[in-house]
Amino acid sequence: MELKIEAKNVELRKGWETRINEEKNKLIRHYANFILHLRVTITATTSHKAGGYVIKLIAGVPDDTIVVERKSESVRPALTAAFDVLGLQLKEKMRKKRNSLKSSGEEEAAFT
């Protein structure tokens, strides 16, 4: 899996990068060879009213792209939440793929 980490309006901290790599390793364990690439963007909001950070994950999977965005006052909890949501969406995508493969297999068996 190709990983790209970007930081906008803020300098990327080592702790954030470590957390991203930990979460990436979890994804690889659970969804090996399913995620083609992953881009993580950490953006510090510049508006004083909206202060905080926006975490955006973009995962490329076969025939689709999954986008997750989380806003928070601090980065680490937002990273964890975003990766949790990404994991749930990947799980659902895999379930749908398995079900479509099963149903197409059943249709082929019915025609033979």
C-alpha positions in Angstrom: 0.0 0.0 0.0 1.3 3.4 -1.0 1.0 6.0 1.9 1.2 9.7 1.5 1.0 12.1 4.5 0.4 15.8 4.0 0.2 18.6 6.6 -1.4 21.9 5.7 -1.0 25.1 7.8 0.8 23.0 10.4 4.1 21.1 10.7 3.8 17.3 10.8 4.7 16.0 14.2 6.6 12.8 14.8 3.9 11.5 17.2 1.2 12.0 14.5 3.3 10.2 11.9 3.9 7.3 14.3 0.1 7.1 15.0 -0.6 7.1 11.2 1.9 4.3 10.6 0.4 2.2 13.5 -3.1 2.6 12.0 -1.8 1.8 8.5 -0.3 -1.4 9.8 -3.6 -2.4 11.3 -5.3 -1.8 7.9 -2.7 -3.9 6.2 -3.3 -6.8 8.7 -7.0 -6.7 8.1 -7.3 -5.7 4.5 -4.1 -6.9 2.9 -3.9 -6.3 -0.9 -7.3 -4.5 -0.8 -6.2 -0.9 -0.2 -4.1 0.3 -3.1 -3.1 3.6 -1.7 -3.9 5.8 1.3 -3.5 9.6 1.6 -3.7 11.3 5.0 -4.1 15.0 5.2 -3.9 17.0 8.4 -5.1 20.6 8.1 -5.0 23.2 10.8 -8.1 25.5 10.4 -7.2 29.1 10.1 -10.5 30.5 11.3 -10.5 31.5 14.9 -14.1 30.3 15.3 -13.5 26.9 13.8 -10.1 26.4 15.5 -8.8 22.9 15.4 -7.9 20.4 12.8 -9.4 18.5 9.9 -8.2 15.0 9.2 -9.0 13.6 5.8 -8.3 10.0 4.7 -8.6 9.0 1.1 -8.2 5.3 0.4 -8.1 3.9 -3.1 -9.6 0.4 -3.4 -10.4 -1.6 -6.5 -13.0 0.3 -8.5 -13.7 2.8 -5.8 -12.4 5.5 -3.5 -13.3 5.9 0.2 -13.1 9.3 1.8 -13.3 10.0 5.5 -13.1 13.4 7.1 -13.1 14.2 10.8 -12.8 17.6 12.6 -11.4 18.0 16.1 -9.6 20.3 18.5 -6.7 17.8 18.6 -5.1 15.6 16.0 -4.6 12.2 17.7 -8.2 11.5 18.7 -9.3 12.7 15.2 -6.8 10.4 13.6 -8.1 7.4 15.6 -11.7 8.2 14.9 -11.0 8.7 11.1 -9.2 5.4 10.9 -12.0 3.6 12.8 -14.6 4.9 10.4 -12.3 3.9 7.4 -12.0 0.4 8.9 -15.8 0.1 9.1 -16.3 1.3 5.6 -13.7 -1.1 4.3 -15.3 -3.9 6.2 -18.7 -3.0 4.6 -17.1 -2.8 1.1 -15.5 -6.2 1.5 -18.9 -7.7 2.7 -20.7 -6.3 -0.3 -17.9 -7.6 -2.6 -18.2 -11.1 -1.0 -22.0 -11.1 -1.3 -21.9 -10.0 -5.0 -19.4 -12.8 -5.7 -21.6 -15.3 -4.0 -24.7 -14.2 -5.8 -23.0 -14.2 -9.2 -21.7 -17.7 -8.4 -25.2 -18.9 -7.6 -26.6 -17.4 -10.8 -23.9 -19.1 -12.9 -24.7 -22.4 -11.1 -28.4 -22.0 -11.9 -27.7 -21.6 -15.6 -25.4 -24.6 -16.0 
